[in-house]
Amino acid sequence: MDAGLIIALVALSIGVIAILKVPRQMFLKPPDSDVDLRLEALEQEVVQLREDLGSAEERLDFAERALTRVDESRRLPRDG
């Protein structure tokens, strides 16, 4: 083999290895603590919003039942 070809192959393989290692290092970095805190705050807010939504749904169901009862009591009895 030609010495120039060997040098070119070694340089090319070093470049490929370097390119493959850079993305892995970028993805393996630990997340910032600020991001972790913001994510935790958002998760807590979602939990609270779900609880609030459940409570609102219960109140809506109660109001619908109460309105149905009032509507039924106002109807005139039918003579059959």
C-alpha positions as protocol buffer text, in pm:
chain_id: "A"
residue {
  index: 1
  type: MET
  ca { x: 0 y: 0 z: 0 }
}
residue {
  index: 2
  type: ASP
  ca { x: 102 y: 351 z: -64 }
}
residue {
  index: 3
  type: ALA
  ca { x: 202 y: 554 z: 243 }
}
residue {
  index: 4
  type: GLY
  ca { x: -13 y: 847 z: 130 }
}
residue {
  index: 5
  type: LEU
  ca { x: -320 y: 622 z: 114 }
}
residue {
  index: 6
  type: ILE
  ca { x: -254 y: 490 z: 464 }
}
residue {
  index: 7
  type: ILE
  ca { x: -218 y: 842 z: 601 }
}
residue {
  index: 8
  type: ALA
  ca { x: -539 y: 948 z: 428 }
}
residue {
  index: 9
  type: LEU
  ca { x: -729 y: 648 z: 570 }
}
residue {
  index: 10
  type: VAL
  ca { x: -599 y: 715 z: 922 }
}
residue {
  index: 11
  type: ALA
  ca { x: -694 y: 1082 z: 899 }
}
residue {
  index: 12
  type: LEU
  ca { x: -1036 y: 992 z: 764 }
}
residue {
  index: 13
  type: SER
  ca { x: -1100 y: 737 z: 1039 }
}
residue {
  index: 14
  type: ILE
  ca { x: -993 y: 988 z: 1307 }
}
residue {
  index: 15
  type: GLY
  ca { x: -1236 y: 1242 z: 1160 }
}
residue {
  index: 16
  type: VAL
  ca { x: -1521 y: 990 z: 1154 }
}
residue {
  index: 17
  type: ILE
  ca { x: -1456 y: 889 z: 1515 }
}
residue {
  index: 18
  type: ALA
  ca { x: -1450 y: 1253 z: 1623 }
}
residue {
  index: 19
  type: ILE
  ca { x: -1777 y: 1324 z: 1441 }
}
residue {
  index: 20
  type: LEU
  ca { x: -1946 y: 1024 z: 1600 }
}
residue {
  index: 21
  type: LYS
  ca { x: -1831 y: 1112 z: 1951 }
}
residue {
  index: 22
  type: VAL
  ca { x: -1947 y: 1476 z: 1952 }
}
residue {
  index: 23
  type: PRO
  ca { x: -2323 y: 1410 z: 1925 }
}
residue {
  index: 24
  type: ARG
  ca { x: -2307 y: 1141 z: 2194 }
}
residue {
  index: 25
  type: GLN
  ca { x: -2138 y: 1382 z: 2432 }
}
residue {
  index: 26
  type: MET
  ca { x: -2399 y: 1649 z: 2359 }
}
residue {
  index: 27
  type: PHE
  ca { x: -2686 y: 1413 z: 2442 }
}
residue {
  index: 28
  type: LEU
  ca { x: -2523 y: 1265 z: 2751 }
}
residue {
  index: 29
  type: LYS
  ca { x: -2479 y: 1602 z: 2924 }
}
residue {
  index: 30
  type: PRO
  ca { x: -2677 y: 1624 z: 3247 }
}
residue {
  index: 31
  type: PRO
  ca { x: -2968 y: 1869 z: 3221 }
}
residue {
  index: 32
  type: ASP
  ca { x: -2940 y: 2207 z: 3384 }
}
residue {
  index: 33
  type: SER
  ca { x: -3080 y: 2227 z: 3735 }
}
residue {
  index: 34
  type: ASP
  ca { x: -3287 y: 2528 z: 3622 }
}
residue {
  index: 35
  type: VAL
  ca { x: -3457 y: 2310 z: 3362 }
}
residue {
  index: 36
  type: ASP
  ca { x: -3524 y: 2045 z: 3625 }
}
residue {
  index: 37
  type: LEU
  ca { x: -3681 y: 2303 z: 3858 }
}
residue {
  index: 38
  type: ARG
  ca { x: -3899 y: 2445 z: 3580 }
}
residue {
  index: 39
  type: LEU
  ca { x: -4011 y: 2097 z: 3476 }
}
residue {
  index: 40
  type: GLU
  ca { x: -4101 y: 2008 z: 3834 }
}
residue {
  index: 41
  type: ALA
  ca { x: -4297 y: 2333 z: 3870 }
}
residue {
  index: 42
  type: LEU
  ca { x: -4486 y: 2259 z: 3549 }
}
residue {
  index: 43
  type: GLU
  ca { x: -4565 y: 1906 z: 3666 }
}
residue {
  index: 44
  type: GLN
  ca { x: -4704 y: 2042 z: 3994 }
}
residue {
  index: 45
  type: GLU
  ca { x: -4911 y: 2298 z: 3804 }
}
residue {
  index: 46
  type: VAL
  ca { x: -5056 y: 2024 z: 3581 }
}
residue {
  index: 47
  type: VAL
  ca { x: -5152 y: 1821 z: 3888 }
}
residue {
  index: 48
  type: GLN
  ca { x: -5323 y: 2126 z: 4040 }
}
residue {
  index: 49
  type: LEU
  ca { x: -5505 y: 2205 z: 3714 }
}
residue {
  index: 50
  type: ARG
  ca { x: -5631 y: 1847 z: 3691 }
}
residue {
  index: 51
  type: GLU
  ca { x: -5763 y: 1868 z: 4048 }
}
residue {
  index: 52
  type: ASP
  ca { x: -5932 y: 2200 z: 3971 }
}
residue {
  index: 53
  type: LEU
  ca { x: -6087 y: 2055 z: 3655 }
}
residue {
  index: 54
  type: GLY
  ca { x: -6220 y: 1754 z: 3844 }
}
residue {
  index: 55
  type: SER
  ca { x: -6375 y: 1983 z: 4104 }
}
residue {
  index: 56
  type: ALA
  ca { x: -6533 y: 2200 z: 3835 }
}
residue {
  index: 57
  type: GLU
  ca { x: -6676 y: 1891 z: 3663 }
}
residue {
  index: 58
  type: GLU
  ca { x: -6831 y: 1775 z: 3991 }
}
residue {
  index: 59
  type: ARG
  ca { x: -6992 y: 2116 z: 4048 }
}
residue {
  index: 60
  type: LEU
  ca { x: -7123 y: 2122 z: 3692 }
}
residue {
  index: 61
  type: ASP
  ca { x: -7276 y: 1775 z: 3732 }
}
residue {
  index: 62
  type: PHE
  ca { x: -7442 y: 1885 z: 4057 }
}
residue {
  index: 63
  type: ALA
  ca { x: -7581 y: 2201 z: 3896 }
}
residue {
  index: 64
  type: GLU
  ca { x: -7716 y: 2004 z: 3599 }
}
residue {
  index: 65
  type: ARG
  ca { x: -7894 y: 1760 z: 3832 }
}
residue {
  index: 66
  type: ALA
  ca { x: -8036 y: 2043 z: 4042 }
}
residue {
  index: 67
  type: LEU
  ca { x: -8166 y: 2227 z: 3734 }
}
residue {
  index: 68
  type: THR
  ca { x: -8324 y: 1909 z: 3604 }
}
residue {
  index: 69
  type: ARG
  ca { x: -8506 y: 1859 z: 3936 }
}
residue {
  index: 70
  type: VAL
  ca { x: -8633 y: 2219 z: 3936 }
}
residue {
  index: 71
  type: ASP
  ca { x: -8750 y: 2187 z: 3576 }
}
residue {
  index: 72
  type: GLU
  ca { x: -8935 y: 1863 z: 3652 }
}
residue {
  index: 73
  type: SER
  ca { x: -9105 y: 2010 z: 3960 }
}
residue {
  index: 74
  type: ARG
  ca { x: -9240 y: 2304 z: 3759 }
}
residue {
  index: 75
  type: ARG
  ca { x: -9416 y: 2089 z: 3506 }
}
residue {
  index: 76
  type: LEU
  ca { x: -9787 y: 2054 z: 3545 }
}
residue {
  index: 77
  type: PRO
  ca { x: -9909 y: 1707 z: 3627 }
}
residue {
  index: 78
  type: ARG
  ca { x: -10072 y: 1535 z: 3333 }
}
residue {
  index: 79
  type: ASP
  ca { x: -10423 y: 1403 z: 3369 }
}
residue {
  index: 80
  type: GLY
  ca { x: -10421 y: 1063 z: 3226 }
}
